[in-house]
Amino acid sequence: MQKNILKVNPKDNVIVALVDLAAGTSVHLDGADYTVLRETKAKHKFAAEDFHEGDQIIMYGVIVGKANRFIGKGEVITTENVKHQSAKVEGKTGTLGWTPPDITKWQDRTFMGYHREDGQVGTENVWLFFPLVFCENKNIETLKNIFEKELLYDKASKHQLLLRSLLNGGSGTDLAMEEDEKDTRIFKNIEVRFITHQGGCGGIRQDAEALGRLFAGYVNNPNVAGATVLSLGCQNLQVQLFMDALNDLAPNNKKPIVVYEQQKSGTIDKMLTGVIKDSYEGIKKANETERKPASITKLNIGLECGGSDGFSGISANPVLGEVSDIMAAIGGITMLAEFPELCGVEQELVNRCVHEEDGVKFLKLMKDFENSVVAAGSGFDMNPSPGNIKDGLITDAMKSAGASKKGGSAPIVDVLDFT
């Protein structure tokens, strides 16, 4: 028989509707009977007991909200009768036990990757173009137009063909809309990608330093083969600041980096001429790198938020959590990447930290983030988007408790700030 309701954790006092439940529907779970008092859409939750004003709402075994009025057993919980609340965490309260999964069938698995001189292995082979300051965005766009047209032979996409048909008086249906599957790229082992931004000058010096560390991280990423960097010359994010950040992160970096500073080049034309020649040589060399087998222990998997709904925390996210635990057991790395998605589950994460100082650092980072949000006139309680709420995520803590399931249950070995 199809299951129509679910209690995620034995400690929970709310129940998830797996299908739409009409008012008056009787349901049964774990030896208890419930009558749904109001229509409850799939992904939403109803009360497993009577709540009085101020009572805590528990889901995933943690506090995800509090009742702001009486809620009868069987009544759907909404943004009208429940407000955001999360547990207060002061520090580590214990160590969570972990039983590693059986990795017998995974330990000899490999993937085809791009091997870097520092021992990292990428799943892609990318040459990056980026500016150190927004003043160079136009030159990056110029280079993007030049390189993409020549390296891809200016192959028209199906959307370009559609517009071309309409401009010529057609209906858009008179063309074969399938793209030509033939690979027309000159370099088949390298991608070129272009980044623009609105930083690098203005703001405060710390902004420039953080941006420099961000770009250093991009260059150090195992998916990146090399980079072309444009500088104006007078901005806060100086070339040396970026290079120092890269040296701090990757002191043995051997990746080619083409750096051009406009104010030292004389004219834009002269600079672009040099950039194109030097970048071409770098891209041509990077194209010679081919995929080779690598152990899956070389994988570093980023776990970040997607389109969350009321089922994410009981379906897709726990599956990723299983993958995360397998990777941890086998010696790979996964990264639970978004602090804003961890409000309400701090205690579990602190208790999973191998080193106590990492737990302290994590709590400080969460507090700093919360303070910055409050300073901007907002708060964690304002996080769920209209789409989240429509699909059953009515508080930030509820959303975070489900989101954190991507990180599995393995011990946490490090806590890193952004950049």
C-alpha positions, 0 to 999 in steps of 0.5 A: 500500500502506498505510504501517504505520510512520514515522520522523518525522525522519532523525536519529531512532533510534525508529520510530512504529507507525501500526497495531498490530503483532504480535510477530514482524511484519517491516516495511521502511522506508528500505531497512532491515528490522525485526522487531518483538520484542513487540506494539507498539500504534499510536502507540507506538515501537520501537527502530531500533537496539540501545540500551545503558543510558544511550544517548539516545533521539532523536525529532523530531530531539531527545533525548526520553529515555535507555535505563535498560537494554539495549533490542534493535532492534525492541523497544517503548520503554516507561516501564520501559526509557526515562526522561525526558531532554532536551538541556541548552541554554545559549544560541543556537547559530545562526540557523535559516533559514526559507522563508515559505510561499506566501501568494498565496491568503491575502493578501486573505482577510477574516473577519467580526469586531468592530472595537474602537477600539484597532484590534484585531478580535475574533471574539466580542463578550462582556461580562464579569462578574468579581470582584477577590476570591473574597468577591464570588463569590456576588454574581457567581453571583447576577448570572449567574442574573439576567442569563442568565434574562432575556437568554435567556428561561430557555430549557430545555436538552435536559438540563433537559428530560430531568430534568424528564421524570424528575421527572414520572415519565417515562422521558426518552425521551417528550420531543423532545430537540432544543433549539428552534433559534429564537434567543430572545435579546434581544440577538443581538450580545453574549454575557454571561459570568461568572468566579469564582475563589479569589484576590484576597486571602490568599496573597502580594501578588504573587498579587494583582498577577498576578491583576490583570494577568490580568483586565487581559488579559481586558478588553484581549482583542479579544473583550471589549466591556466588563466589570462588576467587583465589589470588596469593598474590603478585599482585596489586589487593590484596584480601583486595582491592577487599573486600573493593570494595565489602563492599563499594558497598554492605556493608550488603553482606551476599553472601558466598565468598570462597577466597584462596591465593596461596602463603599462601596455601603452594602448588597448590595441597593443595590450589585446594583441599581446593578450591574444598571442600569449593566451593562444599559446597557453590554450594550445599547450593546455589542449595537449593535456588528455584525460587519464584514469584517477582514483575517486579519492582525488574527487572533491565534491561541492555540496551546495543548495539547489531548488529546495522544496519540502521533499529535498530533505527526505529524498535528494539530499539524504542520497547526496549524504550517502555519497558524501559518507562514501567519499569520506570513508574512501579518502575523498573530500566533500564540502558542505558549502553554504553557512546560511543553509546550516541555521538550526543544525549547528549542534550536530555539526559542532559535535561532528568536528574532529578538532574542537577549535573547528567547532568554535570557528564554525559557531563564530562564522555562523554568528558573524553571518547572522550579525551581518544579515541583521545589520542589513535589516534582515534575519534568518527568519526571512530566508525561505523564499515564496517558492520554498514556502509554497512547497512546505519549507516554512522556516529557515531552520526547517529548510536548513535541517533538510539542506544539511542532509547533503553532508551525511554523518561523517566526522568533519575534519576542517572548517573554512571561511569563504575564500 
